[in-house]
């Protein structure tokens, strides 16, 4: 690439990074560096900070490293500051004694307070010194806020929305705010949305900035402006009134969310968030951070008698994601664990998929990027954020293979393994003919496998060997305990999983086929190898750790299910059918005689015919039925 222009780095890289194309931005960066085109301004600093945190192996040039942290502006000397204030009645005596007093005040935490906005406006309008130098001097003198006149002077000196936002960021990094005046907030809003026409009109308006806060006189101002044909002033007054109203509405709704959160009641929060979504009202950073903190400190991940309606919290969290804010990874895991352990699997599935959609950039108001909580950022990035900032926007096209991606922090192996096991423990229900097998609930005991497979397809790390190590023991427990009841007998028909016939239980081969179907590939090996090696080893472990699984119980179903599992889809041999019929006749006779002793003896006799200890015996002789 050849070009007569230089400094393309500061034009291409910030634009691509703002569009969420961080991969393309990295490619262009390599090209620019090869042609010795390096950054010259701080416009590329967000991209460079992102590289240091999320791609630590990339080596930055010396020039790039100089823009990682904001440069400290030079301070005015005492003589220069006296010259600056020479013609002002509020001149501050910058003498040696003043400097000593100022230093002692800083040591003891005493700051000088000056509310002279006119003085600050004259400082920023002075062309002898840069705006950065004046910001550093104002910060040293102890100012914590500038007024609307000072902000207007900055905007008039550099009439560009981007430059104004840049200087506002410098002020915030120096601990100086722009205040809450209507003029300052409106000017910042115009700069943020990029409305250059209204930005220029408000910057050069003849109306005093403080008059924008006098809402009682706005009707008379509008009448005069309309009579004089000054329609720009009319637009500015209407926009200022609208923004002030939205600001009050935003503060009141966020305050209501915090009141509900303090009462540990998430149900009203759902209604307030619906109102905010319909009215395009934003959630404040502080509110979203307070929700994360509350979940981490007040909600336990397991079932507890604490009066928490975790289903309402899950619904509230889904609304919050649509408003553009995630919870910290720890808070997300607490809600997902609590939902799964309380058996609310449908709510858990919906929330998990919404979290993935948010981190893909397809859910939420921001397109091309998503917010990440400060606790989930790499240390190199989190340390560079201002203390007041709790969230950072990063490109949505960040590779999910990155260990710093929020998806990998939320969906760890512990949570994914629990999701699979919860499905095996809650396998209930009666399937119907023509099941589509399109969502996790359609897979019954394999619903957790299906959910993890769907998460895997969208970037969550979960390999086949890990999934097999979780599925095999869970499937062993399910078969040994006899908890599979009244499932359809699935048959393979083309590429679909058809269930045309009702059957009391699935065979082991059918259960394996269902697990493989849910995972999307052959996560479990052929049946003989699975039986003779993996499941047999787990049965021996369960005999030591969970002996209650092998205690005889109602034998009619237990014996029949064991035999059906053993013989696979070929059906039960005749003696098994005869055994079950004999047991049923004996049971009916015992019930008719109402003799408890006789009933117990009948159960004992049938148990001696076939016990759970025979479950894994003689499988070698039946391999021909299983192939």
ZAMARGU-4260 file (C-alpha; in steps of 0.2 Angstrom, whole numbers, plus 5000, padded with zeros to 4 digits):
<rodrens>
0) 5000/5000/5000 | 5007/5017/4995 | 5000/5034/4999 | 5005/5052/4999 | 4996/5054/5015
5) 5002/5050/5032 | 4994/5048/5049 | 4980/5036/5042 | 4983/5026/5058 | 4973/5039/5068
10) 4959/5039/5056 | 4956/5021/5051 | 4960/5012/5068 | 4948/5022/5079 | 4934/5021/5066
15) 4936/5002/5064 | 4937/4999/5083 | 4921/5009/5085 | 4912/4998/5073 | 4916/4983/5082
20) 4929/4976/5069 | 4943/4974/5081 | 4951/4960/5070 | 4951/4971/5054 | 4958/4985/5065
25) 4972/4974/5070 | 4976/4969/5052 | 4977/4987/5047 | 4988/4991/5062 | 5001/4979/5056
30) 5000/4987/5039 | 5002/5004/5045 | 5017/4999/5057 | 5026/4991/5042 | 5025/5008/5033
35) 5030/5018/5049 | 5013/5026/5050 | 5011/5027/5069 | 4998/5036/5080 | 5000/5054/5084
40) 4985/5058/5095 | 4975/5050/5109 | 4961/5045/5097 | 4968/5027/5096 | 4970/5025/5115
45) 4954/5014/5118 | 4960/5002/5104 | 4978/5001/5112 | 4971/4998/5129 | 4960/4984/5122
50) 4975/4976/5114 | 4985/4976/5130 | 4971/4968/5140 | 4964/4956/5127 | 4979/4952/5116
55) 4993/4953/5128 | 5005/4944/5116 | 5005/4958/5104 | 5020/4969/5106 | 5016/4988/5105
60) 5029/5000/5098 | 5036/5014/5109 | 5026/5027/5100 | 5010/5017/5104 | 5015/5014/5122
65) 5016/5033/5125 | 4998/5034/5121 | 4992/5020/5133 | 4989/5032/5147 | 4983/5050/5146
70) 4997/5062/5146 | 4998/5074/5161 | 4996/5092/5155 | 5009/5104/5159 | 5005/5117/5173
75) 5006/5136/5171 | 5019/5144/5181 | 5015/5157/5194 | 5020/5172/5182 | 5009/5165/5168
80) 4994/5162/5179 | 4996/5180/5186 | 4997/5187/5168 | 4981/5177/5164 | 4972/5185/5179
85) 4980/5202/5178 | 4964/5211/5171 | 4952/5201/5182 | 4944/5208/5198 | 4944/5190/5206
90) 4963/5188/5204 | 4971/5175/5215 | 4987/5180/5222 | 4999/5166/5216 | 5013/5169/5228
95) 5025/5158/5238 | 5014/5159/5253 | 4999/5154/5243 | 5009/5139/5236 | 5014/5133/5253
100) 4996/5135/5259 | 4990/5125/5244 | 5002/5111/5247 | 4997/5110/5266 | 4979/5110/5261
105) 4981/5095/5249 | 4990/5086/5263 | 4976/5088/5275 | 4962/5085/5262 | 4957/5103/5261
110) 4953/5109/5244 | 4950/5126/5237 | 4932/5130/5232 | 4929/5143/5218 | 4913/5145/5209
115) 4918/5159/5198 | 4912/5152/5181 | 4916/5168/5172 | 4934/5167/5178 | 4935/5149/5171
120) 4928/5154/5155 | 4941/5167/5152 | 4955/5155/5156 | 4949/5142/5143 | 4946/5156/5130
125) 4964/5162/5132 | 4974/5157/5116 | 4991/5158/5124 | 4989/5141/5132 | 4982/5125/5127
130) 4966/5118/5134 | 4976/5103/5141 | 4987/5115/5151 | 4973/5125/5158 | 4964/5109/5163
135) 4980/5103/5173 | 4981/5120/5181 | 4963/5120/5186 | 4964/5103/5193 | 4980/5108/5203
140) 4970/5123/5210 | 4957/5112/5218 | 4943/5114/5206 | 4931/5099/5205 | 4918/5106/5193
145) 4917/5119/5179 | 4901/5128/5174 | 4892/5130/5158 | 4902/5146/5153 | 4918/5137/5154
150) 4912/5122/5144 | 4905/5135/5131 | 4922/5143/5130 | 4930/5125/5126 | 4917/5122/5113
155) 4920/5139/5105 | 4939/5137/5105 | 4938/5120/5096 | 4921/5119/5088 | 4920/5100/5085
160) 4909/5087/5094 | 4923/5074/5095 | 4936/5087/5102 | 4923/5092/5115 | 4920/5074/5121
165) 4939/5072/5121 | 4941/5087/5133 | 4927/5081/5144 | 4936/5064/5146 | 4951/5074/5151
170) 4942/5084/5164 | 4934/5068/5171 | 4952/5059/5172 | 4958/5075/5181 | 4943/5073/5194
175) 4933/5088/5186 | 4915/5086/5181 | 4905/5097/5170 | 4891/5099/5182 | 4872/5096/5180
180) 4867/5112/5172 | 4855/5110/5157 | 4866/5119/5145 | 4881/5108/5149 | 4871/5092/5148
185) 4862/5097/5132 | 4879/5102/5124 | 4887/5085/5129 | 4871/5076/5122 | 4873/5085/5105
190) 4891/5080/5104 | 4888/5062/5109 | 4874/5059/5095 | 4884/5069/5083 | 4871/5082/5079
195) 4883/5096/5072 | 4870/5108/5067 | 4862/5109/5085 | 4879/5108/5092 | 4885/5123/5083
200) 4869/5132/5086 | 4871/5129/5105 | 4889/5134/5105 | 4887/5151/5097 | 4870/5155/5105
205) 4867/5173/5110 | 4857/5167/5125 | 4866/5166/5142 | 4869/5147/5146 | 4862/5149/5164
210) 4845/5155/5157 | 4843/5137/5150 | 4840/5132/5168 | 4826/5145/5170 | 4812/5134/5164
215) 4798/5146/5171 | 4803/5158/5157 | 4805/5146/5143 | 4788/5150/5136 | 4792/5168/5135
220) 4809/5164/5127 | 4800/5154/5114 | 4788/5167/5110 | 4801/5180/5108 | 4812/5169/5098
225) 4797/5164/5086 | 4793/5183/5084 | 4810/5187/5079 | 4811/5172/5067 | 4825/5164/5077
230) 4820/5146/5075 | 4837/5139/5080 | 4834/5146/5097 | 4817/5138/5097 | 4824/5121/5093
235) 4837/5123/5107 | 4825/5128/5120 | 4813/5113/5116 | 4828/5101/5115 | 4834/5107/5132
240) 4817/5105/5140 | 4815/5088/5133 | 4832/5082/5139 | 4829/5089/5156 | 4812/5080/5157
245) 4821/5064/5152 | 4834/5067/5164 | 4822/5068/5178 | 4812/5053/5172 | 4828/5043/5171
250) 4833/5048/5189 | 4816/5043/5196 | 4814/5026/5187 | 4832/5021/5192 | 4828/5027/5209
255) 4812/5016/5209 | 4823/5001/5203 | 4835/5003/5218 | 4820/5004/5230 | 4813/4988/5224
260) 4831/4980/5224 | 4833/4985/5242 | 4817/4977/5247 | 4823/4961/5238 | 4808/4961/5226
265) 4812/4959/5208 | 4794/4957/5201 | 4791/4976/5201 | 4808/4979/5193 | 4802/4969/5178
270) 4788/4981/5176 | 4799/4997/5178 | 4811/4990/5165 | 4797/4987/5153 | 4792/5005/5155
275) 4810/5010/5152 | 4812/5000/5136 | 4796/5007/5129 | 4801/5025/5133 | 4819/5023/5128
280) 4825/5027/5146 | 4842/5022/5150 | 4848/5012/5165 | 4862/5021/5174 | 4879/5013/5177
285) 4877/5014/5195 | 4860/5005/5195 | 4867/4990/5185 | 4882/4989/5196 | 4870/4989/5212
290) 4860/4975/5204 | 4876/4964/5202 | 4882/4968/5219 | 4865/4964/5227 | 4864/4947/5218
295) 4882/4942/5223 | 4880/4947/5241 | 4861/4943/5245 | 4857/4928/5235 | 4864/4910/5237
300) 4867/4899/5222 | 4857/4884/5230 | 4839/4882/5236 | 4836/4892/5252 | 4822/4898/5262
305) 4826/4916/5260 | 4810/4922/5251 | 4819/4925/5235 | 4809/4923/5219 | 4823/4918/5208
310) 4812/4916/5193 | 4808/4935/5195 | 4826/4939/5196 | 4829/4929/5180 | 4816/4938/5171
315) 4823/4955/5177 | 4840/4950/5171 | 4833/4946/5154 | 4825/4963/5153 | 4842/4971/5159
320) 4851/4963/5145 | 4839/4970/5132 | 4843/4987/5140 | 4861/4985/5137 | 4868/4980/5153
325) 4875/4963/5159 | 4878/4957/5177 | 4895/4952/5183 | 4900/4934/5178 | 4898/4929/5197
330) 4881/4936/5198 | 4875/4927/5182 | 4882/4911/5188 | 4872/4913/5205 | 4856/4915/5196
335) 4859/4901/5183 | 4864/4889/5197 | 4849/4894/5208 | 4837/4891/5193 | 4844/4874/5190
340) 4844/4868/5208 | 4826/4873/5210 | 4821/4864/5194 | 4816/4879/5184 | 4825/4873/5168
345) 4814/4882/5156 | 4819/4899/5164 | 4837/4893/5165 | 4837/4889/5146 | 4830/4905/5141
350) 4842/4915/5152 | 4857/4906/5146 | 4853/4908/5128 | 4849/4927/5131 | 4866/4929/5139
355) 4875/4921/5124 | 4865/4932/5112 | 4870/4948/5122 | 4888/4944/5121 | 4886/4940/5102
360) 4881/4958/5100 | 4863/4953/5094 | 4854/4958/5110 | 4854/4975/5117 | 4853/4993/5110
365) 4871/4993/5105 | 4876/4986/5089 | 4894/4981/5085 | 4899/4981/5104 | 4893/4975/5121
370) 4896/4981/5139 | 4907/4971/5151 | 4907/4973/5169 | 4923/4980/5177 | 4925/4964/5187
375) 4926/4953/5171 | 4939/4964/5162 | 4957/4959/5162 | 4967/4968/5175 | 4977/4978/5162
380) 4961/4985/5156 | 4952/4987/5172 | 4966/4997/5180 | 4965/5010/5167 | 4947/5014/5169
385) 4942/5028/5180 | 4936/5024/5197 | 4918/5030/5193 | 4917/5018/5178 | 4910/5001/5181
390) 4907/4995/5163 | 4917/4996/5147 | 4911/4993/5129 | 4921/4980/5119 | 4919/4974/5101
395) 4906/4960/5099 | 4917/4952/5086 | 4930/4948/5099 | 4934/4929/5097 | 4925/4918/5109
400) 4941/4907/5110 | 4949/4921/5120 | 4951/4916/5138 | 4946/4934/5142 | 4929/4933/5133
405) 4915/4935/5146 | 4906/4919/5139 | 4920/4908/5146 | 4919/4917/5163 | 4900/4914/5164
410) 4899/4896/5157 | 4913/4887/5166 | 4914/4868/5166 | 4906/4867/5183 | 4890/4876/5177
415) 4890/4866/5161 | 4892/4849/5170 | 4878/4854/5182 | 4866/4858/5168 | 4869/4841/5160
420) 4866/4832/5177 | 4850/4842/5181 | 4843/4836/5165 | 4845/4818/5170 | 4838/4821/5188
425) 4822/4829/5181 | 4817/4818/5167 | 4799/4818/5168 | 4784/4819/5156 | 4776/4810/5142
430) 4782/4813/5125 | 4770/4815/5110 | 4770/4809/5092 | 4779/4820/5080 | 4791/4828/5093
435) 4802/4841/5083 | 4817/4840/5094 | 4820/4858/5091 | 4823/4865/5109 | 4831/4857/5125
440) 4814/4853/5133 | 4810/4841/5118 | 4825/4830/5124 | 4818/4825/5141 | 4833/4818/5151
445) 4845/4824/5138 | 4839/4842/5138 | 4854/4848/5147 | 4865/4840/5134 | 4855/4849/5121
450) 4857/4866/5129 | 4876/4863/5132 | 4877/4858/5113 | 4868/4874/5108 | 4880/4885/5119
455) 4895/4876/5111 | 4889/4880/5094 | 4889/4899/5099 | 4906/4899/5106 | 4906/4891/5124
460) 4920/4879/5126 | 4914/4861/5129 | 4924/4847/5120 | 4917/4829/5117 | 4929/4820/5130
465) 4923/4832/5144 | 4905/4829/5139 | 4907/4810/5139 | 4915/4811/5156 | 4899/4820/5163
470) 4886/4810/5153 | 4892/4792/5156 | 4890/4793/5175 | 4874/4802/5174 | 4867/4789/5162
475) 4873/4775/5173 | 4863/4782/5188 | 4848/4785/5178 | 4848/4766/5172 | 4853/4759/5189
480) 4840/4768/5198 | 4826/4765/5186 | 4820/4783/5184 | 4816/4782/5165 | 4797/4780/5164
485) 4785/4779/5150 | 4795/4786/5135 | 4791/4784/5117 | 4801/4771/5108 | 4811/4781/5096
490) 4815/4774/5079 | 4827/4781/5066 | 4818/4787/5051 | 4829/4796/5039 | 4838/4811/5047
495) 4824/4813/5060 | 4821/4806/5076 | 4803/4799/5075 | 4793/4792/5090 | 4778/4783/5083
500) 4776/4770/5097 | 4773/4771/5116 | 4784/4761/5127 | 4786/4760/5146 | 4805/4764/5145
505) 4819/4767/5133 | 4832/4754/5130 | 4850/4758/5134 | 4854/4759/5115 | 4840/4771/5113
510) 4845/4782/5127 | 4863/4783/5120 | 4855/4787/5103 | 4845/4801/5111 | 4861/4808/5120
515) 4871/4808/5103 | 4856/4816/5095 | 4856/4830/5108 | 4874/4833/5107 | 4874/4833/5088
520) 4888/4820/5085 | 4893/4803/5092 | 4898/4809/5110 | 4896/4791/5116 | 4904/4776/5109
525) 4896/4760/5103 | 4886/4751/5116 | 4897/4736/5120 | 4912/4747/5124 | 4902/4758/5134
530) 4894/4744/5145 | 4910/4734/5148 | 4921/4748/5152 | 4914/4765/5157 | 4898/4761/5165
535) 4904/4745/5173 | 4918/4756/5182 | 4905/4769/5187 | 4893/4755/5194 | 4907/4749/5206
540) 4910/4767/5211 | 4892/4770/5215 | 4891/4755/5225 | 4903/4763/5237 | 4897/4781/5236
545) 4878/4779/5234 | 4873/4762/5240 | 4855/4768/5241 | 4854/4766/5222 | 4855/4747/5224
550) 4842/4745/5237 | 4827/4734/5230 | 4810/4743/5229 | 4795/4739/5219 | 4800/4725/5208
555) 4787/4724/5194 | 4794/4740/5186 | 4812/4737/5191 | 4814/4720/5184 | 4805/4724/5168
560) 4815/4740/5165 | 4832/4731/5169 | 4828/4717/5157 | 4822/4729/5143 | 4838/4739/5145
565) 4849/4724/5144 | 4841/4716/5129 | 4840/4733/5119 | 4828/4737/5105 | 4826/4719/5100
570) 4813/4717/5114 | 4812/4706/5129 | 4814/4687/5128 | 4799/4677/5132 | 4804/4672/5149
575) 4805/4690/5154 | 4787/4693/5149 | 4782/4677/5158 | 4792/4683/5174 | 4783/4700/5174
580) 4766/4691/5171 | 4769/4679/5186 | 4774/4693/5197 | 4759/4704/5193 | 4747/4689/5197
585) 4756/4686/5213 | 4755/4704/5218 | 4736/4704/5214 | 4734/4689/5225 | 4743/4697/5239
590) 4732/4713/5238 | 4717/4703/5238 | 4721/4693/5254 | 4727/4709/5262 | 4741/4699/5271
595) 4756/4710/5273 | 4767/4695/5277 | 4762/4686/5261 | 4765/4702/5251 | 4783/4704/5258
600) 4787/4686/5255 | 4781/4688/5237 | 4792/4703/5234 | 4807/4694/5242 | 4804/4679/5231
605) 4803/4689/5215 | 4818/4699/5220 | 4828/4683/5222 | 4824/4679/5204 | 4833/4695/5197
610) 4842/4707/5207 | 4851/4724/5204 | 4867/4715/5206 | 4864/4705/5190 | 4861/4721/5180
615) 4878/4721/5172 | 4881/4702/5171 | 4881/4692/5155 | 4882/4706/5143 | 4895/4697/5133
620) 4882/4684/5128 | 4869/4697/5122 | 4881/4708/5111 | 4872/4701/5096 | 4856/4709/5101
625) 4864/4726/5103 | 4874/4728/5087
</rodrens>
